[in-house]
């Protein structure tokens, strides 16, 4: 017995029905339940003196990132457009383009020094260091000697 994987978008539909869907309906009318969007993963580490945010965003460039701070809302967004074109005179032309974007927002607590946030992008990881205010740093355990 062979196992055949069936895509539910195409199950029980003729080729002409699918072509009709593509050309005669709006994109919102087509069943897109199997399509997914990608949002970059984020690692958040809370240390004694700072919070570290690491955003997995491979294939980007430093200039692609827009990092903004509005009151206590930190927003990281990217919009990237890529174009490529190949030509052979008199024979063919091929032009491809792609567009990708994402936006992530984070609520910062009152314990973050927003004037000292640092950002670095290296090896596909955007790393933000969010330093904490002195009053919010944990005090190390202290031993008190009995006299």
N, C-alpha and C positions, 0 to 999 in steps of 0.2 A: 504494500500500500504506500503510495506517495503522499506526502504532506505538501499541500499547496497553500501558500500564504496569499490571502485575498485582501486587497485594499477595499474597505467598505465604501469609499467614494465611487468606485467603479463597478461594484458588485451589482449584477442584474441590469446593467445599462448597456445599450448599444453604443457603438462608436459615434453614430450620428446624433444621439441624445447628448453625449458629452460635448461634441462640437457645438451643438445648439446652445448648451449651457454657457460655454465659453464666450461665444460671439453675440448672443441675444439676451443675456442677463447681466446685471451688475455684479461686481465681485462680491458684494455682501450677500447676494442670493445663493451663491455656490456653497456647497457643504465643505467647510474648511476645518472640520473638527480634528483632523489629524495634523494640521499645521501647527507649529509651535514657534514662539518668539524666544529669542535668547536675551537674557539679562545676565550681566556678568556676576560671577560669584564674588562675595565679599567676606574676608576674614576680619574679625574685630578682636583685638587683644587689649585687655585692660591691665596695664602695669601700674606700679606704685606711683610713678611720676608722669606718665603719659598714656594715652590711648592710641593704638595703631590700627589704621584701616588699610587693608590690602585689597585692591580691586584687580581681578584677573581680566586684563584687556589686551590680549596679544594682537599684533598686527597694527597697532596704533602708533602714532608719533606724538611727541610731547605737545606739539601745537594743536593737536586734535581735541585736547581736553579743555573743558571750560569748568572751572571750580569756583563756585560763588558761595558767599555767606550772607544771609539775610536774617538779621536778629540771631536766633538760635537754630536756624535751618541751614545745614551744609548741603549743597547740591553739586553733584558731579555729573556732567553730561558730555556726550561726544556726538559729533556729526561728521561723518567721513564719506566723501564721494571719490570714487575711482573710475577713471576712463581709460580705455585702451582701444587702439584702432590699428588694424592691419590692412594694407592695400597691396595689390599687385596690379599695375597699370593694365587696363583693358580686360582684366579677367574677373577680379572679385574685390569686394570690400567687406571687411568684418569689423564691426564696432561694438564693443561691450562696455557696459557701465554698471556700477553697483553703488548702492547707498546703504550705509548702516548708521544707526544711532541708538543711544540709550540714555537714560536719565535715572539716577538714583539719588534719593534725598535722605538725610539723617538728621534727627533731632539731637542737638548737643545740649548737655546739661549745663548748669550754672558753674560747674567745677572746671570747665575747659577755658584756657586762656586763648581766646579767639584771635588775638593780635599776634600770636606766635606760631600759627599752624604752618607746617612745612610739607611740601609735596615733592616726590621724586618718582620718575618713571624709568624703570630698568628691567630688561628681559621680560617684557609683557606684563609687568606688575606695576600698577600705580600704588605707591605707598604714601600715606599721609600720617604725619606724626602730630597728634593733638595734645599739647602739653597741659598738665593740670595746674590749677592754682595751688599755692603753698598750703593754704588752709585745708584743702581737700585731700592732700597726700596722707596716706596711712602712716601712722607713727609706728615705728618698729617696737616690738615688745621690749620692755625694759625691766631689769631685775632691781628690786629695791632691797638694799641691805638693811637688816635689822640691827640696831645698835644697842 
